[in-house]
């Protein structure tokens, strides 16, 4: 069982930056691929970024590539999302998610249904 808690959301002007953090409970954090998703009002939850168990590889949605950076610290059980050059269309509730994976090899998980655990979300509002 993994519990996730996001923090760092808030109000920022377009062009600004925010850093979201997700703290995970449990001893098996390093056995989970981690992802960030977001959901804007009236829209479906969409993939933002994912990082492999070791943190060696990352994958991003085209809409955030070059602006957002996902990272993790397995010693601290945290995964962060550094967001720069924010746009009004980045406004959404951002969710952290964890996907348990056994065995060798890594896969990028970019579908919400692949993930086992979710946080409660943290809101991000980008004003124009």
C-alpha positions as CSV (number, residue, x, y, z in Angstrom):
1,X,0.0,0.0,0.0
2,X,1.3,3.4,-0.9
3,X,-0.2,6.7,0.2
4,X,0.6,9.8,-1.8
5,X,0.3,13.5,-0.8
6,X,0.9,16.3,-3.3
7,X,1.9,19.9,-2.4
8,X,3.2,23.0,-4.0
9,X,0.2,24.1,-6.1
10,X,-1.0,27.6,-6.2
11,X,-1.6,30.7,-8.3
12,X,1.1,31.9,-10.7
13,X,1.3,34.3,-13.6
14,X,1.8,33.1,-17.1
15,X,5.5,32.6,-17.8
16,X,6.2,31.8,-14.2
17,X,7.3,28.6,-12.4
18,X,6.1,26.2,-9.8
19,X,7.5,23.1,-8.2
20,X,5.1,20.4,-7.2
21,X,6.1,17.7,-4.8
22,X,4.6,14.3,-4.0
23,X,5.5,12.5,-0.7
24,X,5.0,8.8,-0.6
25,X,4.5,6.5,2.4
26,X,5.7,2.9,2.5
27,X,8.9,1.0,2.0
28,X,8.5,0.1,-1.6
29,X,8.6,3.5,-3.2
30,X,11.6,2.5,-5.4
31,X,9.5,-0.4,-6.8
32,X,7.0,2.0,-8.2
33,X,7.1,4.0,-11.4
34,X,5.7,7.4,-10.8
35,X,3.6,9.7,-12.8
36,X,2.0,13.1,-12.8
37,X,-1.4,13.7,-14.4
38,X,-3.7,16.7,-14.5
39,X,-7.4,17.4,-14.8
40,X,-8.8,20.7,-15.9
41,X,-12.4,21.7,-15.2
42,X,-14.7,19.8,-17.6
43,X,-11.9,17.8,-19.1
44,X,-10.6,14.3,-18.6
45,X,-7.6,13.5,-16.6
46,X,-4.5,13.7,-18.9
47,X,-1.0,12.4,-18.7
48,X,1.8,14.9,-17.9
49,X,5.0,13.0,-17.1
50,X,6.4,9.7,-15.8
51,X,9.6,8.5,-14.4
52,X,11.0,5.0,-14.1
53,X,11.6,3.2,-10.8
54,X,15.3,4.1,-10.7
55,X,14.8,7.7,-12.0
56,X,17.0,7.0,-14.9
57,X,14.4,7.6,-17.6
58,X,11.5,10.1,-18.1
59,X,8.8,10.6,-20.6
60,X,6.6,13.7,-21.1
61,X,3.4,14.7,-22.8
62,X,4.1,16.8,-25.9
63,X,2.2,19.7,-24.3
64,X,4.8,20.0,-21.5
65,X,8.0,18.7,-23.1
66,X,10.8,21.2,-22.6
67,X,8.9,23.1,-19.9
68,X,8.3,20.5,-17.2
69,X,10.8,18.2,-15.5
70,X,10.0,15.2,-13.4
71,X,12.5,13.9,-10.8
72,X,12.5,11.5,-7.9
73,X,14.5,10.9,-4.7
74,X,14.1,7.3,-3.6
75,X,15.9,8.0,-0.4
76,X,13.3,10.6,0.6
77,X,10.3,8.9,-1.1
78,X,9.5,11.9,-3.1
79,X,8.8,12.8,-6.7
80,X,8.7,16.3,-8.0
81,X,7.4,18.2,-11.0
82,X,9.3,21.4,-11.9
83,X,7.1,23.5,-14.1
84,X,8.4,26.5,-16.0
85,X,7.1,28.8,-18.7
86,X,3.6,28.1,-17.4
87,X,0.7,28.9,-19.6
88,X,-3.0,29.5,-18.8
89,X,-3.8,26.1,-20.4
90,X,-1.7,24.4,-17.7
91,X,-4.4,25.3,-15.2
92,X,-5.6,22.1,-13.6
93,X,-5.6,19.9,-10.5
94,X,-2.3,18.0,-10.6
95,X,-2.2,14.4,-9.4
96,X,0.7,12.2,-8.4
97,X,0.3,8.5,-9.2
98,X,2.3,5.3,-8.4
99,X,2.5,2.1,-10.5
100,X,4.0,-1.0,-8.8
101,X,6.3,-2.9,-11.1
102,X,8.2,-6.2,-10.5
103,X,11.1,-7.5,-12.5
104,X,13.7,-6.1,-14.7
105,X,13.3,-3.6,-17.5
106,X,11.4,-0.4,-17.6
107,X,8.2,0.7,-19.2
108,X,6.7,4.2,-19.5
109,X,3.2,4.3,-18.2
110,X,1.2,7.1,-19.7
111,X,-2.4,5.9,-19.1
112,X,-4.2,6.7,-15.9
113,X,-5.7,3.2,-15.7
114,X,-2.2,1.7,-15.4
115,X,-1.6,3.3,-12.0
116,X,-2.4,1.7,-8.7
117,X,-2.3,4.6,-6.3
118,X,-3.3,8.2,-6.5
119,X,-2.9,11.3,-4.4
120,X,-5.7,13.8,-3.7
121,X,-4.3,16.4,-6.1
122,X,-3.0,20.0,-5.8
123,X,-4.5,22.8,-7.8
124,X,-2.5,25.0,-10.1
125,X,-3.9,28.2,-11.6
126,X,-2.0,30.1,-14.2
127,X,-3.3,33.6,-14.8
128,X,-2.8,35.4,-18.1
